[in-house]
Amino acid sequence: MKRTLTALAVVGLAAGLAQAQVDGTVDGGDGYGAPYAVQTVETGFGDNFSELNAAYARVANGRFYLALTGNLEANFNKLEIFLQTGPGGSNVFTGLPGNDGAGAMTGLTFAGGFAPNYHLIARRGFDGTQSRFDLDFAQLNSPNFSFYGNVFGGQDFGQGATGTGLNLSPIEIAYNGSNVAGVVGGSGPANQAAAAAVTTGIELSIALSDLGLQDLVGETICVMAFVNNQNHNYASNQFLPGLNAPQGNLGGDGTGAFTGVLNVNLNNFMSEGYFVVQVPAPGAASLLALGGLLAARRRR
């Protein structure tokens, strides 16, 4: 006996996928699909310490979901996540608002005309008293930012949510650092099959309205992320989209040197400066899932 699905049941299934929990794991039930970017270079910041293997993203229920598989070392290395969602950004990092010492990146030139207007900074480590996971959310080229400390309540891994501030809705965040595979240490071309096979890392969810979006067809979210050192002034070679291989750590000047600032032109190191996530209209994800499942039913 063949199973059949009513339209109402299919929409319910699609809604269930859209509401999958932010838990730091990418699996078949969370609706991400194929990665938007896969790592191209082995990590210069330590195998299974700081590595970015692949990037996944989706939009559902008025929120933007982003998952970056891999590891972030528990030494307060910074995971820099840049988002371009509309006007107000700049192709050259201006240093504003400068929260968490991010002004050390003033002069950093993004590749491919990327001009982010939002910046998230994630880091984890032991502060001498307790383990902690912190998150900053900033509107670039303005004085506006919010700092959320110890999001996981005395742990540097887990899942939780921020308070509110610049973001009027809490940001959901999770970190699962259990990966022991993916890219290896070095500066050569990455094994992309191994990178794409990693399913754990950092995952977050942000309300579209907090990114200046209205959940309308035609809106886009452009994304770039990389691992930096504790002071925002020594870039690794772990970028998504990835750098052109082979490539060692960029450091402060692109040669791996420490200069006290991070002032490089990423056009010299990456062919693809960002990836683009389309924003569907409200209900579009459910309708697309409905169409696909009904089509599959008709083929039986």
GUFIKE-798280 format. One record per residue (C-alpha): residue in three letters; x, y, z. Coordinates in nm, 4 decimals. Layout:
N
("ala"; (X; Y; Z))
...
//
This chain:
300
("met"; (0.0000; 0.0000; 0.0000))
("lys"; (0.1465; 0.3342; -0.1060))
("arg"; (0.1510; 0.6188; 0.1410))
("thr"; (-0.0030; 0.9440; 0.0258))
("leu"; (0.0332; 1.2934; 0.1699))
("thr"; (-0.2370; 1.5544; 0.1787))
("ala"; (-0.1416; 1.9113; 0.0950))
("leu"; (-0.1989; 2.0075; 0.4571))
("ala"; (0.0321; 1.7326; 0.5804))
("val"; (0.3042; 1.8376; 0.3355))
("val"; (0.2892; 2.1986; 0.4486))
("gly"; (0.3095; 2.0772; 0.8082))
("leu"; (0.6201; 1.8732; 0.7233))
("ala"; (0.7831; 2.1708; 0.5524))
("ala"; (0.7071; 2.3908; 0.8533))
("gly"; (0.8666; 2.1300; 1.0794))
("leu"; (1.1867; 2.1409; 0.8738))
("ala"; (1.1855; 2.5205; 0.8852))
("gln"; (1.1701; 2.5159; 1.2656))
("ala"; (1.4565; 2.2685; 1.3125))
("gln"; (1.6552; 2.3429; 1.6280))
("val"; (1.9771; 2.5454; 1.6235))
("asp"; (2.2119; 2.2862; 1.7733))
("gly"; (2.5466; 2.3174; 1.5949))
("thr"; (2.4793; 2.0200; 1.3691))
("val"; (2.3911; 2.0040; 1.0004))
("asp"; (2.1787; 1.7019; 0.9145))
("gly"; (1.9108; 1.5945; 0.6701))
("gly"; (1.6251; 1.7160; 0.8876))
("asp"; (1.7184; 2.0826; 0.9175))
("gly"; (1.6511; 2.1960; 0.5616))
("tyr"; (1.9959; 2.3304; 0.4735))
("gly"; (2.0650; 2.1283; 0.1594))
("ala"; (2.4004; 2.1548; -0.0194))
("pro"; (2.6760; 2.3813; 0.1168))
("tyr"; (2.7170; 2.7306; -0.0230))
("ala"; (3.0955; 2.7114; 0.0161))
("val"; (3.3474; 2.4339; 0.0886))
("gln"; (3.6995; 2.4914; 0.2220))
("thr"; (3.9747; 2.5135; -0.0403))
("val"; (4.2868; 2.5324; 0.1832))
("glu"; (4.4273; 2.3245; 0.4691))
("thr"; (4.4268; 2.5053; 0.8034))
("gly"; (4.7225; 2.7030; 0.9302))
("phe"; (4.5593; 2.7530; 1.2712))
("gly"; (4.5728; 2.3884; 1.3837))
("asp"; (4.3978; 2.0760; 1.2652))
("asn"; (4.0681; 2.0474; 1.4570))
("phe"; (4.1593; 2.3592; 1.6551))
("ser"; (4.0513; 2.6401; 1.4213))
("glu"; (3.9168; 2.5270; 1.0866))
("leu"; (3.6198; 2.6152; 0.8676))
("asn"; (3.5078; 2.3237; 0.6538))
("ala"; (3.1860; 2.4327; 0.4841))
("ala"; (2.9092; 2.6941; 0.5003))
("tyr"; (2.5371; 2.6237; 0.4978))
("ala"; (2.2536; 2.8763; 0.5003))
("arg"; (1.8795; 2.9032; 0.4671))
("val"; (1.5920; 3.1440; 0.5313))
("ala"; (1.2743; 3.0286; 0.7049))
("asn"; (1.0043; 3.1721; 0.9319))
("gly"; (1.1448; 3.5228; 0.9070))
("arg"; (1.4933; 3.4180; 1.0202))
("phe"; (1.8345; 3.3692; 0.8611))
("tyr"; (2.0111; 3.0460; 0.9578))
("leu"; (2.3859; 3.0040; 0.9082))
("ala"; (2.6000; 2.6997; 0.9909))
("leu"; (2.9800; 2.6944; 0.9609))
("thr"; (3.1135; 2.3438; 1.0161))
("gly"; (3.4509; 2.2868; 1.1799))
("asn"; (3.6162; 2.4013; 1.5019))
("leu"; (3.6986; 2.7224; 1.6856))
("glu"; (3.9900; 2.6991; 1.9287))
("ala"; (3.9143; 2.7687; 2.2960))
("asn"; (4.1670; 3.0543; 2.3141))
("phe"; (3.9361; 3.3407; 2.2123))
("asn"; (4.0374; 3.3306; 1.8477))
("lys"; (3.7729; 3.5322; 1.6635))
("leu"; (3.5280; 3.3955; 1.4129))
("glu"; (3.4512; 3.7009; 1.2004))
("ile"; (3.1173; 3.6784; 1.0160))
("phe"; (3.0304; 3.9578; 0.7753))
("leu"; (2.6848; 4.0063; 0.6208))
("gln"; (2.5718; 4.2375; 0.3430))
("thr"; (2.1951; 4.2812; 0.3476))
("gly"; (2.1500; 4.6240; 0.1939))
("pro"; (2.3026; 4.9726; 0.1800))
("gly"; (2.5191; 5.1231; 0.4498))
("gly"; (2.8166; 4.8922; 0.4118))
("ser"; (3.1665; 4.9537; 0.2856))
("asn"; (3.4070; 4.7552; 0.0678))
("val"; (3.6918; 4.8704; 0.2940))
("phe"; (3.6541; 4.8077; 0.6659))
("thr"; (3.6284; 5.1457; 0.8384))
("gly"; (3.6795; 5.0313; 1.1961))
("leu"; (3.3374; 5.1503; 1.3105))
("pro"; (3.1933; 5.0772; 1.5570))
("gly"; (3.5229; 4.9183; 1.6709))
("asn"; (3.3728; 4.6877; 1.9330))
("asp"; (3.5960; 4.4136; 2.0796))
("gly"; (3.9005; 4.5850; 1.9286))
("ala"; (3.7838; 4.5153; 1.5727))
("gly"; (3.9263; 4.8524; 1.4715))
("ala"; (4.2566; 4.6641; 1.4236))
("met"; (4.1098; 4.5543; 1.0885))
("thr"; (4.0701; 4.9105; 0.9611))
("gly"; (4.1750; 4.9156; 0.5966))
("leu"; (4.0910; 4.5501; 0.5271))
("thr"; (3.9593; 4.5386; 0.1691))
("phe"; (3.6934; 4.2798; 0.0936))
("ala"; (3.7019; 4.0866; -0.2331))
("gly"; (3.4655; 4.1096; -0.5270))
("gly"; (3.3009; 4.4349; -0.4254))
("phe"; (3.1598; 4.2841; -0.1050))
("ala"; (3.0371; 4.5671; 0.1204))
("pro"; (2.9070; 4.4261; 0.4508))
("asn"; (2.6821; 4.6264; 0.6785))
("tyr"; (2.6656; 4.3782; 0.9693))
("his"; (2.9422; 4.2003; 1.1619))
("leu"; (2.9230; 3.9152; 1.4124))
("ile"; (3.2181; 3.8101; 1.6293))
("ala"; (3.2122; 3.4697; 1.8011))
("arg"; (3.4831; 3.3415; 2.0373))
("arg"; (3.5252; 3.0860; 2.3133))
("gly"; (3.7771; 3.0099; 2.5868))
("phe"; (3.8596; 3.0138; 2.9595))
("asp"; (3.8731; 3.3584; 3.1182))
("gly"; (4.0579; 3.2509; 3.4336))
("thr"; (3.7371; 3.1820; 3.6190))
("gln"; (3.5138; 2.9904; 3.3831))
("ser"; (3.4762; 2.8711; 3.0278))
("arg"; (3.2619; 3.1005; 2.8167))
("phe"; (3.1259; 3.1646; 2.4688))
("asp"; (3.0759; 3.5294; 2.3677))
("leu"; (2.9058; 3.6928; 2.0717))
("asp"; (2.9069; 4.0497; 1.9366))
("phe"; (2.6557; 4.1848; 1.6842))
("ala"; (2.7438; 4.5156; 1.5179))
("gln"; (2.6039; 4.7460; 1.2533))
("leu"; (2.9097; 4.8565; 1.0584))
("asn"; (2.9869; 5.2233; 0.9877))
("ser"; (2.7769; 5.3232; 1.2884))
("pro"; (2.8206; 5.3341; 1.6682))
("asn"; (2.5670; 5.0534; 1.7124))
("phe"; (2.6604; 4.7132; 1.8561))
("ser"; (2.5642; 4.4698; 2.1300))
("phe"; (2.7923; 4.2396; 2.3308))
("tyr"; (2.6584; 3.9144; 2.4734))
("gly"; (2.8926; 3.7398; 2.7146))
("asn"; (2.8850; 3.3846; 2.8460))
("val"; (2.5919; 3.2848; 2.6243))
("phe"; (2.6110; 2.9175; 2.7307))
("gly"; (2.6269; 2.9868; 3.1050))
("gly"; (2.9765; 2.8802; 3.2065))
("gln"; (3.0485; 2.6562; 2.9070))
("asp"; (3.2313; 2.7223; 2.5799))
("phe"; (3.0107; 2.4782; 2.3908))
("gly"; (2.6366; 2.4129; 2.3839))
("gln"; (2.3353; 2.6079; 2.2666))
("gly"; (2.1481; 2.9131; 2.3810))
("ala"; (2.0289; 3.2597; 2.2858))
("thr"; (2.1440; 3.6164; 2.3379))
("gly"; (1.9487; 3.8951; 2.4978))
("thr"; (1.8262; 4.1904; 2.2964))
("gly"; (1.9832; 4.5211; 2.2082))
("leu"; (2.0796; 4.6172; 1.8553))
("asn"; (1.8948; 4.2957; 1.7675))
("leu"; (1.5340; 4.3274; 1.8826))
("ser"; (1.4907; 3.9494; 1.8680))
("pro"; (1.7338; 3.7121; 2.0456))
("ile"; (2.0036; 3.5571; 1.8275))
("glu"; (2.0036; 3.1779; 1.8581))
("ile"; (2.3541; 3.0313; 1.8720))
("ala"; (2.5083; 2.6860; 1.9167))
("tyr"; (2.8559; 2.5374; 1.9060))
("asn"; (2.9406; 2.1692; 1.8689))
("gly"; (3.3184; 2.1252; 1.8622))
("ser"; (3.3251; 1.7478; 1.8283))
("asn"; (3.4701; 1.7446; 1.4754))
("val"; (3.7925; 1.5435; 1.4405))
("ala"; (3.7913; 1.5152; 1.0606))
("gly"; (3.7655; 1.7689; 0.7779))
("val"; (4.0691; 1.9573; 0.6501))
("val"; (4.4128; 1.8808; 0.7914))
("gly"; (4.6862; 2.1173; 0.9014))
("gly"; (4.8924; 2.2877; 0.6324))
("ser"; (4.8685; 2.5368; 0.3486))
("gly"; (4.8026; 2.3107; 0.0493))
("pro"; (4.4760; 2.2450; -0.1329))
("ala"; (4.2087; 2.1064; 0.0985))
("asn"; (4.0454; 1.7677; 0.0599))
("gln"; (3.7042; 1.9112; -0.0223))
("ala"; (3.5237; 1.5789; 0.0098))
("ala"; (3.6515; 1.5493; 0.3672))
("ala"; (3.5576; 1.9114; 0.4381))
("ala"; (3.2047; 1.8651; 0.3031))
("ala"; (3.1563; 1.5542; 0.5177))
("val"; (3.1845; 1.7473; 0.8460))
("thr"; (2.8457; 1.8091; 1.0065))
("thr"; (2.9257; 1.9929; 1.3320))
("gly"; (3.0407; 2.3432; 1.4191))
("ile"; (2.8836; 2.6856; 1.4816))
("glu"; (2.5217; 2.7552; 1.3945))
("leu"; (2.3175; 3.0697; 1.4457))
("ser"; (1.9799; 3.2186; 1.3645))
("ile"; (1.9014; 3.5903; 1.3288))
("ala"; (1.5673; 3.7606; 1.2664))
("leu"; (1.5566; 3.9060; 0.9143))
("ser"; (1.4123; 4.2270; 1.0564))
("asp"; (1.7291; 4.2715; 1.2636))
("leu"; (1.9245; 4.2641; 0.9358))
("gly"; (1.7060; 4.5333; 0.7795))
("leu"; (1.5131; 4.2830; 0.5682))
("gln"; (1.1402; 4.2312; 0.5198))
("asp"; (1.1336; 3.8680; 0.3984))
("leu"; (1.0536; 3.9676; 0.0410))
("val"; (1.1459; 3.7985; -0.2844))
("gly"; (1.4474; 3.9705; -0.4376))
("glu"; (1.6248; 4.0398; -0.1085))
("thr"; (1.9629; 3.8736; -0.0604))
("ile"; (2.2136; 3.8087; 0.2162))
("cys"; (2.5792; 3.8052; 0.1096))
("val"; (2.8124; 3.6236; 0.3482))
("met"; (3.1848; 3.5924; 0.4182))
("ala"; (3.3523; 3.4469; 0.7279))
("phe"; (3.7062; 3.3822; 0.8490))
("val"; (3.9070; 3.2870; 1.1575))
("asn"; (4.1202; 3.5620; 1.3090))
("asn"; (4.3450; 3.5755; 1.6157))
("gln"; (4.2464; 3.7073; 1.9596))
("asn"; (4.3196; 4.0707; 1.8676))
("his"; (4.1659; 4.0825; 1.5184))
("asn"; (4.5078; 4.1481; 1.3634))
("tyr"; (4.6417; 3.8128; 1.2388))
("ala"; (4.4182; 3.6375; 0.9873))
("ser"; (4.4371; 3.2640; 0.9383))
("asn"; (4.3950; 3.0974; 0.5986))
("gln"; (4.0501; 2.9712; 0.6973))
("phe"; (3.7997; 3.1731; 0.4965))
("leu"; (3.4612; 3.0833; 0.3505))
("pro"; (3.4442; 3.1194; 0.0589))
("gly"; (3.7963; 2.9798; 0.0569))
("leu"; (4.1258; 3.1381; -0.0429))
("asn"; (4.3073; 3.0347; -0.3582))
("ala"; (4.5330; 2.7372; -0.2793))
("pro"; (4.8074; 2.6949; -0.1808))
("gln"; (4.7947; 2.9637; 0.0846))
("gly"; (4.9383; 3.0025; 0.4329))
("asn"; (4.8006; 3.2252; 0.7050))
("leu"; (4.7556; 3.5827; 0.5843))
("gly"; (4.8772; 3.7365; 0.9088))
("gly"; (4.8535; 4.1133; 0.9155))
("asp"; (4.9958; 4.1929; 0.5738))
("gly"; (4.9144; 3.8905; 0.3576))
("thr"; (5.2582; 3.7294; 0.3956))
("gly"; (5.1992; 3.5763; 0.7384))
("ala"; (5.3825; 3.8511; 0.9238))
("phe"; (5.2563; 4.0084; 1.2455))
("thr"; (5.2201; 4.3849; 1.1992))
("gly"; (4.9800; 4.4761; 1.4799))
("val"; (4.7008; 4.5493; 1.2310))
("leu"; (4.5136; 4.3537; 0.9644))
("asn"; (4.5377; 4.5520; 0.6438))
("val"; (4.5245; 4.3288; 0.3362))
("asn"; (4.3410; 4.3364; 0.0042))
("leu"; (4.1465; 4.0111; -0.0151))
("asn"; (4.1119; 4.0497; -0.3930))
("asn"; (4.4695; 3.9209; -0.4050))
("phe"; (4.3805; 3.5968; -0.2266))
("met"; (4.0274; 3.4869; -0.3168))
("ser"; (3.8438; 3.4444; -0.6456))
("glu"; (3.5022; 3.4445; -0.4790))
("gly"; (3.4655; 3.7089; -0.2110))
("tyr"; (3.1292; 3.6013; -0.0701))
("phe"; (2.8313; 3.3763; -0.1290))
("val"; (2.4728; 3.4870; -0.1840))
("val"; (2.1638; 3.3544; -0.0045))
("gln"; (1.8270; 3.4375; -0.1605))
("val"; (1.5489; 3.5484; 0.0737))
("pro"; (1.2122; 3.3862; -0.0058))
("ala"; (0.8764; 3.5492; 0.0587))
("pro"; (0.6839; 3.4381; 0.3700))
("gly"; (0.5646; 3.0829; 0.3203))
("ala"; (0.7773; 3.0310; 0.0106))
("ala"; (0.9823; 2.7517; 0.1691))
("ser"; (0.6656; 2.5609; 0.2589))
("leu"; (0.5172; 2.6095; -0.0859))
("leu"; (0.8381; 2.4948; -0.2534))
("ala"; (0.8479; 2.1848; -0.0361))
("leu"; (0.4806; 2.1217; -0.1110))
("gly"; (0.5406; 2.1447; -0.4841))
("gly"; (0.8371; 1.9098; -0.4701))
("leu"; (0.6636; 1.6459; -0.2610))
("leu"; (0.3439; 1.6569; -0.4657))
("ala"; (0.5486; 1.6205; -0.7825))
("ala"; (0.7216; 1.3185; -0.6326))
("arg"; (0.3829; 1.1731; -0.5420))
("arg"; (0.2597; 1.2150; -0.9011))
("arg"; (0.5635; 1.0241; -1.0312))
("arg"; (0.4807; 0.7149; -0.8220))
//
